[in-house]
């Protein structure tokens, strides 16, 4: 995931963590509440995070075959 920290948008670089053509992406705040959900994300596309308040978030990616990965995001 880059850039991190980020201000307006992020892109996921899956590095074969989850080999898949498309991913479902969810972003959670530190209380565990889902604040954004993206379906059918393709590697390299930009995800708009400009509406998020500054802080720490968890980005969860789920592949078509239900494999998941989570990464920490800092929004500034």
Number of C-alpha atoms within 10 A of each C-alpha: 17 13 14 14 14 17 17 14 16 21 18 20 14 16 9 7 11 19 13 16 11 16 25 17 21 17 22 18 17 10 7 10 10 14 13 16 13 13 12 13 19 16 16 13 12 14 16 14 16 14 11 17 12 12 12 16 22 17 20 17 23 20 19 14 10 12 13 15 14 13 12 15 21 14 20 14
